[in-house]
Amino acid sequence: MKHLVLAVLVLMFSCAGFASTPWDNWQQVGRATLTWGPFNVYHSALLTPDGKYQAQKWPQALAIDYLRSIDRQELAKATADQWQALGLTDAAQKNGWLKAVENTWPDVREGSEIVFVADDHGGQFYSRAPDSVIVNPIGKPFSPAFRDAFLAIWLSPATQYPDLRSKLTGTATSD
């Protein structure tokens, strides 16, 4: 029986989903919580290899841990609203970004995590279900233009969430 348990554990941890992720050893730059009225919506963290934020310096990872259930259409609508506020709606429509994220992102539940890893070539989304250690890439990699537009929601000086930006980039005390 002990050998069977050991064999199962070895197989489990040799699966790709259990392999270390690119950002596992990166340091947290900052952490922030988005609230909407009396509700906490998500915790977010910005990670880099050295724990320092510099605009347009790659790689970076934005990890979002959801504290409530949100379906993919609501996530896409919130993204569209943020791009509109940033003046990026035309680029998003021209490039089909909203349809792409709606087709890429899963519905999230409390405890779900979506991570966007940005590098020189663009970016890739990863997802982890609640109460799971398995992290999987979701969708196809995105272009550098999408990377910049997506991260602008949190990191642009023109963001609708300046307090989150300050905390994520390390210029204010993290949550």
C-alpha positions as CSV (number, residue, x, y, z in Angstrom):
1,M,0.0,0.0,0.0
2,K,2.8,2.4,0.9
3,H,4.4,1.8,-2.6
4,L,1.1,2.5,-4.3
5,V,0.7,5.8,-2.5
6,L,4.3,6.8,-3.3
7,A,3.7,5.8,-7.0
8,V,0.5,8.0,-7.2
9,L,2.4,10.9,-5.6
10,V,5.2,10.6,-8.1
11,L,2.8,10.5,-11.0
12,M,0.8,13.5,-9.7
13,F,3.8,15.7,-9.3
14,S,5.3,14.7,-12.6
15,C,2.3,16.1,-14.5
16,A,2.8,19.3,-16.4
17,G,0.1,21.1,-14.3
18,F,2.2,20.5,-11.2
19,A,5.4,21.7,-12.7
20,S,6.7,24.9,-11.4
21,T,5.4,28.0,-13.1
22,P,7.6,30.7,-14.6
23,W,6.8,33.1,-11.8
24,D,7.2,30.7,-8.8
25,N,10.6,32.1,-7.8
26,W,9.8,35.7,-8.6
27,Q,9.4,38.3,-5.9
28,Q,6.3,40.3,-5.2
29,V,6.5,44.0,-6.1
30,G,3.2,44.8,-4.4
31,R,-0.2,43.6,-3.5
32,A,-3.6,45.3,-3.6
33,T,-7.3,44.4,-3.0
34,L,-10.0,45.7,-5.3
35,T,-13.2,46.5,-3.4
36,W,-16.6,47.4,-4.9
37,G,-18.8,49.0,-2.3
38,P,-18.7,46.8,0.7
39,F,-17.4,43.8,-1.3
40,N,-13.9,42.6,-1.8
41,V,-13.6,41.4,-5.4
42,Y,-10.1,40.2,-5.7
43,H,-6.5,40.3,-4.4
44,S,-3.9,41.2,-7.0
45,A,-0.2,40.9,-6.9
46,L,2.5,42.1,-9.3
47,L,5.6,39.9,-9.5
48,T,9.0,40.3,-11.2
49,P,12.2,38.3,-11.0
50,D,13.9,40.9,-8.8
51,G,10.8,42.3,-7.0
52,K,11.1,45.7,-8.6
53,Y,8.7,47.4,-11.0
54,Q,9.9,49.2,-14.1
55,A,7.4,50.1,-16.8
56,Q,8.0,48.1,-20.0
57,K,10.6,45.9,-18.4
58,W,9.8,42.2,-18.9
59,P,9.0,39.7,-17.6
60,Q,6.2,40.6,-15.2
61,A,3.3,38.6,-13.8
62,L,0.0,40.0,-12.6
63,A,-1.8,37.4,-10.4
64,I,-5.5,37.9,-9.6
65,D,-7.0,35.8,-6.8
66,Y,-10.8,36.1,-7.0
67,L,-12.8,36.5,-3.8
68,R,-16.2,36.1,-5.5
69,S,-17.7,34.3,-8.5
70,I,-17.7,36.2,-11.8
71,D,-18.6,34.8,-15.2
72,R,-16.4,35.4,-18.2
73,Q,-18.8,37.8,-19.8
74,E,-18.7,40.0,-16.7
75,L,-14.9,39.9,-16.7
76,A,-14.8,40.9,-20.4
77,K,-17.3,43.7,-19.8
78,A,-15.2,45.1,-16.9
79,T,-12.2,44.9,-19.1
80,A,-14.0,46.7,-21.9
81,D,-15.1,49.4,-19.5
82,Q,-11.5,49.9,-18.3
83,W,-10.2,50.0,-21.9
84,Q,-12.8,52.6,-22.7
85,A,-11.7,54.8,-19.8
86,L,-8.1,54.5,-21.0
87,G,-9.1,55.4,-24.6
88,L,-8.2,51.9,-25.9
89,T,-11.6,50.8,-27.1
90,D,-10.8,51.3,-30.8
91,A,-7.6,49.2,-30.6
92,A,-9.5,46.5,-28.6
93,Q,-12.3,46.3,-31.2
94,K,-9.9,46.5,-34.2
95,N,-7.8,43.6,-32.8
96,G,-10.7,41.5,-31.5
97,W,-9.3,41.5,-27.9
98,L,-12.6,41.5,-26.1
99,K,-13.8,38.4,-28.0
100,A,-10.4,36.8,-27.5
101,V,-10.5,37.3,-23.7
102,E,-14.1,36.2,-23.4
103,N,-13.1,33.0,-25.3
104,T,-10.0,32.5,-23.2
105,W,-11.0,33.3,-19.6
106,P,-12.9,30.8,-17.6
107,D,-15.8,31.7,-15.3
108,V,-14.2,32.3,-11.9
109,R,-15.4,31.3,-8.5
110,E,-14.2,32.3,-5.1
111,G,-10.6,31.0,-4.8
112,S,-9.9,31.0,-8.6
113,E,-6.7,32.6,-9.8
114,I,-5.9,34.0,-13.2
115,V,-2.3,35.0,-13.9
116,F,-1.1,37.1,-16.8
117,V,2.6,36.6,-17.5
118,A,4.1,39.3,-19.7
119,D,7.4,39.0,-21.6
120,D,9.1,40.6,-24.6
121,H,6.9,38.7,-27.0
122,G,3.5,39.5,-25.4
123,G,1.8,37.6,-22.7
124,Q,0.1,34.4,-21.7
125,F,-2.8,33.7,-19.3
126,Y,-2.7,30.9,-16.8
127,S,-5.6,29.6,-14.6
128,R,-5.9,27.8,-11.3
129,A,-9.3,26.5,-10.1
130,P,-10.3,26.9,-6.4
131,D,-8.7,24.4,-4.0
132,S,-6.3,23.2,-6.7
133,V,-2.6,23.3,-7.2
134,I,-2.8,22.7,-10.9
135,V,-1.9,25.8,-13.0
136,N,-2.7,25.6,-16.7
137,P,-2.0,28.0,-19.6
138,I,-5.3,29.1,-21.1
139,G,-5.8,30.3,-24.6
140,K,-3.0,31.3,-27.0
141,P,-0.3,33.8,-26.3
142,F,-1.2,37.5,-26.9
143,S,0.7,40.2,-28.7
144,P,2.8,42.9,-27.2
145,A,0.0,45.5,-28.0
146,F,-2.5,43.4,-26.0
147,R,0.0,42.9,-23.2
148,D,0.4,46.7,-22.9
149,A,-3.3,47.4,-23.1
150,F,-4.2,44.7,-20.5
151,L,-1.6,45.7,-18.0
152,A,-2.5,49.4,-18.5
153,I,-5.8,48.6,-16.6
154,W,-3.7,48.3,-13.4
155,L,-0.3,49.9,-14.2
156,S,-1.0,53.0,-16.4
157,P,-0.7,56.4,-14.7
158,A,-4.2,56.9,-16.2
159,T,-5.8,53.8,-14.5
160,Q,-9.2,54.1,-12.9
161,Y,-7.5,52.5,-9.8
162,P,-4.6,54.8,-8.8
163,D,-4.5,53.3,-5.3
164,L,-4.2,49.8,-6.7
165,R,-1.5,51.0,-9.1
166,S,0.5,52.6,-6.2
167,K,0.3,49.4,-4.2
168,L,1.1,47.0,-7.0
169,T,4.1,49.0,-8.2
170,G,5.5,49.4,-4.7
171,T,5.1,53.2,-4.4
172,A,2.6,52.7,-1.6
173,T,2.3,50.1,1.2
174,S,0.7,46.9,0.0
175,D,-2.4,45.4,1.4
